[in-house]
Amino acid sequence: MGIRAAVAGASGYAGGELLRILAGHPGFEIGTLTAGSNAGSALGALQPHLRSLATRVLTETTPETLAGHDVVFLALPHGASGPLAAQLGDDVLVVDCGADFRLRDAADWEHFYGSPHAGTWPYGLPELPGQREVLAGTKRIAVPGCYPTVSTLALVPAYAAGIAGNDIVIVAASGTSGAGKAAKVSLLGSEVMGAVSAYGVGGVHRHTPEIVQNLSAVAGEPVTVSFTPTLAPMSRGILATCTVKAEPGLTADGLRRVYEDAYADEPFVDLLPEGQWPSTAMTLGANTALLQVALDERAGRIVVVAAIDNLTKGTAGGAIQSTNIALGLAEELGLSTLAVAP
């Protein structure tokens, strides 16, 4: 019998992606599936692409329905995981795909989310320096946000190597699934098709403090991040363009060597060959982050372009990657680097 896993919030996009990966993972047995207002519905009516699980009926999300599992994945709205997780036993591995336990600074949480801080869990981004050791054997994992995942992976090598200054600017385009499954006028097809729009402008997006937290830790000092997200007419994927002031004397060859060395042994992060630039289509359904780097010599800035699938490497795939480490499984088990095309 495999590792028994429950998924809370199975009717949403993140929950559906978790189930898609878990259904093909040789180490897991899928147990209870829960939902909020969709409790009582058959999963196939809400996630019709999950054919092998179509007849499973969603139950209510309570500590009682989630009991008896080895792993509980929480794919719930922000603020909902904290109270529920507090009622789950210390012997179960709880993996939160929401934001509740990502931030270390309670003031940042309260400012950006407007509720009391639930606490801080081990951060589920294995590619951060030393993070695999933190995740090994843990019983709690905070899965990063999708924008922080791609932005952090784009810039960590530059800060770890000491070749980047302050003054980070990130502009990232995301598909509509990043906003969740709730009906919103701004996400209607007639509003999105043929249009790209900015939102969360001026440092107010909730993922900003998370990006700052990650990069400041690697830099060893506070960094400044100006982050502007945009909404693109696609269902999934993120393309992030990240720039930062280069330290004097940096060359294009030197920059490339830093990234080659940093990601040479990473199974899910690839620096593309020179001249090839990432696109979101290269990552669809894959647990990969694809990067390319350039040195803008006139501006004196490092430019990193990175692409991920926001639902896979940006959420569910990243969650299962970290879960594999926590459980002592092979990190790559059940996760594919092969995308879907066209």
C-alpha positions in Angstrom: 0.0 0.0 0.0 1.3 3.5 -0.9 1.5 6.6 1.1 -2.1 7.7 1.8 -2.8 11.3 0.8 -5.8 13.6 1.2 -6.4 16.7 -0.8 -8.5 19.5 0.7 -9.8 21.9 -2.0 -9.9 19.2 -4.7 -12.4 21.1 -6.8 -10.0 24.1 -7.5 -7.2 24.5 -10.0 -4.4 23.7 -7.5 -6.3 20.8 -6.1 -6.9 19.4 -9.6 -3.3 19.7 -10.5 -2.3 18.0 -7.3 -4.6 15.1 -8.2 -3.3 14.9 -11.8 0.2 14.4 -10.5 -0.7 12.2 -7.6 -2.7 9.9 -9.8 0.5 9.1 -11.7 2.8 9.0 -8.7 3.9 5.4 -7.8 4.4 6.2 -4.2 0.9 7.6 -3.3 -2.6 6.2 -2.7 -5.2 9.0 -3.1 -7.5 9.0 -0.1 -10.2 11.6 0.9 -11.0 14.5 -1.4 -12.7 17.5 0.1 -14.2 20.8 -1.0 -16.2 23.7 0.3 -19.4 24.6 -1.5 -18.8 21.7 -3.9 -18.9 19.0 -1.2 -21.3 16.2 -2.2 -20.4 16.5 -5.9 -18.7 13.9 -8.0 -15.1 15.0 -8.8 -15.8 14.2 -12.5 -18.4 17.0 -12.7 -15.8 19.6 -11.6 -12.5 18.1 -12.9 -13.5 16.2 -16.0 -9.9 15.6 -17.1 -9.3 13.4 -14.1 -11.0 10.3 -15.6 -9.6 7.7 -13.1 -11.0 9.7 -10.2 -14.3 10.9 -11.8 -16.6 8.9 -9.5 -15.0 10.0 -6.3 -17.4 12.1 -4.2 -16.1 15.3 -2.5 -16.6 15.5 1.3 -16.6 18.5 3.6 -13.3 19.9 4.7 -13.0 19.1 8.4 -10.2 17.7 10.6 -12.3 14.6 10.9 -12.5 13.9 7.2 -8.8 14.5 6.8 -7.8 12.3 9.6 -6.1 8.9 9.0 -3.8 10.0 6.2 0.0 10.1 6.0 0.0 13.4 4.0 -2.7 16.2 3.8 -2.4 18.7 0.9 -4.2 21.9 1.6 -5.3 23.7 -1.6 -7.5 26.3 0.2 -8.1 30.0 -0.1 -5.5 32.2 1.8 -6.3 32.4 5.5 -8.2 29.0 5.5 -5.3 26.7 6.1 -4.1 28.1 9.4 -7.1 27.2 11.6 -7.5 23.8 9.9 -3.8 22.9 10.2 -3.8 23.6 13.9 -6.3 20.8 14.3 -4.2 18.2 12.4 -1.8 15.9 14.3 1.9 16.4 14.5 2.4 12.9 13.0 0.9 13.8 9.7 2.8 15.7 6.9 0.7 18.8 6.1 1.5 20.6 2.9 -0.1 24.0 2.5 -0.4 25.3 -1.1 -1.8 28.6 0.2 0.0 31.6 1.6 -0.7 31.1 5.3 2.7 29.9 6.5 5.1 31.3 3.8 6.1 34.6 5.4 8.4 34.9 8.4 7.5 38.5 9.2 4.1 38.7 11.0 3.8 42.5 10.1 4.2 41.7 6.4 1.5 39.1 6.6 -0.9 41.4 8.4 -0.2 44.3 6.0 -0.7 42.3 2.8 -3.4 39.8 4.0 -5.2 41.7 6.7 -5.5 38.9 9.2 -3.5 37.5 12.2 -0.3 35.6 11.2 -0.7 31.8 11.5 3.1 31.1 11.8 6.0 30.1 9.6 6.7 26.6 8.2 9.7 25.2 6.3 9.6 26.7 2.8 9.0 24.4 -0.1 11.5 25.6 -2.6 14.3 22.9 -2.6 16.6 24.9 -4.9 17.2 27.5 -2.3 20.7 27.1 -0.6 20.4 24.6 2.2 16.7 24.1 1.8 16.7 20.3 1.1 18.2 19.8 4.5 15.4 21.8 6.1 12.7 19.9 4.2 14.1 16.4 4.9 11.9 14.7 7.5 9.7 17.8 8.2 6.0 17.4 9.0 5.0 20.9 7.7 5.7 22.5 4.3 4.7 26.0 3.1 4.5 25.8 -0.7 5.8 29.0 -2.4 3.6 31.3 -4.4 3.9 31.0 -8.2 5.4 34.4 -8.8 8.0 34.0 -6.0 8.9 30.6 -7.4 9.8 31.9 -10.8 11.3 35.1 -9.6 13.4 33.5 -6.9 14.8 30.8 -9.2 15.6 33.6 -11.7 17.7 35.6 -9.3 19.1 33.3 -6.6 22.3 32.4 -8.6 23.2 36.1 -9.1 22.9 36.9 -5.4 24.6 33.7 -4.2 27.6 34.6 -6.5 27.7 38.2 -5.3 27.3 39.6 -8.8 24.0 41.5 -8.3 23.3 44.8 -6.5 20.1 46.1 -5.2 17.2 47.6 -7.2 15.4 44.6 -8.5 12.7 45.1 -11.2 10.4 42.2 -12.0 7.6 42.2 -14.6 5.8 38.9 -14.9 2.9 37.8 -17.1 0.6 35.0 -15.8 -2.3 33.0 -17.1 -5.8 33.3 -15.7 -5.6 30.1 -13.6 -3.3 32.0 -11.2 -6.4 33.9 -10.0 -8.2 30.7 -9.0 -11.5 29.2 -10.1 -14.0 31.7 -8.6 -16.0 33.6 -11.1 -14.7 37.2 -11.7 -15.7 39.7 -14.3 -12.1 40.5 -15.1 -11.4 36.9 -15.9 -14.3 36.4 -18.4 -13.2 35.2 -21.8 -14.5 38.4 -23.5 -12.4 40.5 -21.0 -9.2 38.5 -21.3 -9.0 37.4 -25.0 -6.9 39.6 -27.1 -5.7 41.7 -24.1 -2.8 42.0 -21.6 -3.4 44.0 -18.5 -1.5 45.0 -15.4 -2.7 44.6 -11.9 -1.4 44.8 -8.3 0.8 47.8 -9.5 2.9 49.8 -7.1 4.2 47.2 -4.7 0.8 46.0 -3.5 0.7 42.5 -4.8 0.7 39.9 -2.0 3.7 38.0 -3.4 6.0 41.0 -3.2 7.1 40.4 0.5 7.7 36.7 -0.3 10.1 37.6 -3.2 11.8 40.1 -0.9 12.1 37.6 1.9 13.7 34.9 -0.4 16.2 37.1 -2.2 17.2 39.1 1.0 18.1 35.8 2.7 20.4 34.7 -0.2 21.9 38.2 -0.6 22.6 38.5 3.2 21.1 41.9 3.3 17.7 43.6 2.5 16.9 44.0 -1.2 14.4 46.2 -2.9 11.9 44.7 -5.3 9.6 46.5 -7.7 7.2 43.8 -8.8 4.5 44.3 -11.5 2.3 41.4 -12.4 0.3 41.3 -15.7 -2.6 39.1 -16.9 -2.1 37.4 -20.2 -4.8 35.7 -22.4 -3.8 32.1 -21.6 -5.0 29.6 -19.0 -1.6 28.8 -17.4 2.0 29.7 -17.3 4.2 32.6 -16.1 6.9 34.5 -18.0 9.0 36.7 -15.7 11.5 39.3 -16.9 13.8 40.0 -13.9 16.5 42.7 -14.0 19.0 43.9 -11.4 22.0 46.1 -11.3 25.2 44.2 -12.2 28.3 44.5 -10.0 31.1 46.4 -11.8 33.4 44.2 -13.9 30.8 41.5 -14.7 31.0 40.1 -18.2 28.3 38.2 -20.2 30.5 35.1 -20.2 30.9 35.4 -16.4 27.2 35.8 -15.9 26.5 32.7 -17.9 29.0 30.6 -16.0 27.4 31.6 -12.7 24.0 30.2 -13.9 25.5 27.2 -15.5 27.3 26.3 -12.3 24.3 27.0 -10.1 21.8 24.8 -12.0 24.1 22.1 -13.5 22.8 19.5 -11.1 19.2 20.7 -10.5 16.7 18.3 -12.0 13.9 20.8 -12.5 15.7 24.1 -13.5 17.4 24.4 -16.9 19.5 27.2 -18.4 18.6 27.1 -22.0 21.3 27.1 -24.8 22.5 30.5 -25.8 20.1 32.2 -28.2 17.1 30.3 -27.1 14.6 32.1 -24.9 12.0 30.7 -22.6 8.3 30.6 -23.4 5.4 29.4 -21.3 4.5 26.8 -23.9 7.8 25.0 -23.1 6.7 24.3 -19.5 3.0 23.4 -19.8 2.3 20.5 -17.4 5.9 20.1 -16.6 7.7 20.6 -13.2 10.3 22.8 -14.8 11.7 26.3 -14.7 13.4 27.4 -17.9 15.8 30.3 -17.8 17.9 32.5 -20.1 20.3 35.3 -19.1 21.8 38.3 -20.7 24.0 41.3 -19.6 22.7 44.6 -20.7 26.0 46.4 -20.8 24.7 49.8 -21.7 22.3 49.8 -18.7 24.7 47.8 -16.5 21.9 45.3 -15.6 21.5 41.6 -15.4 18.5 40.4 -17.3 17.0 37.0 -16.5 13.9 35.7 -18.4 12.2 32.7 -16.7 9.2 30.5 -17.5 7.2 28.1 -15.4 3.7 26.5 -15.4 2.1 28.3 -12.5 0.0 25.2 -11.6 2.9 22.7 -11.8 6.3 23.9 -10.8 4.6 27.0 -9.4 2.2 25.1 -7.1 1.3 21.4 -7.2 4.5 20.0 -8.8 6.6 22.1 -6.4 4.5 20.8 -3.5 5.1 17.2 -4.5 8.8 17.8 -5.1 9.1 19.0 -1.6 6.9 16.3 -0.2 9.1 13.6 -1.8 12.1 15.1 0.0 10.3 15.3 3.3 9.2 11.6 3.0 12.7 10.4 2.0 11.6 9.5 -1.5 13.5 10.3 -4.7 13.0 14.0 -5.4 12.0 13.4 -9.0 9.5 10.6 -8.3 6.2 11.1 -10.1 7.3 14.4 -11.6 7.8 15.0 -15.3 10.0 17.5 -17.1 8.2 16.9 -20.4 5.7 19.6 -21.4 2.7 19.4 -23.6 2.8 20.8 -27.2 1.5 22.5 -29.2 
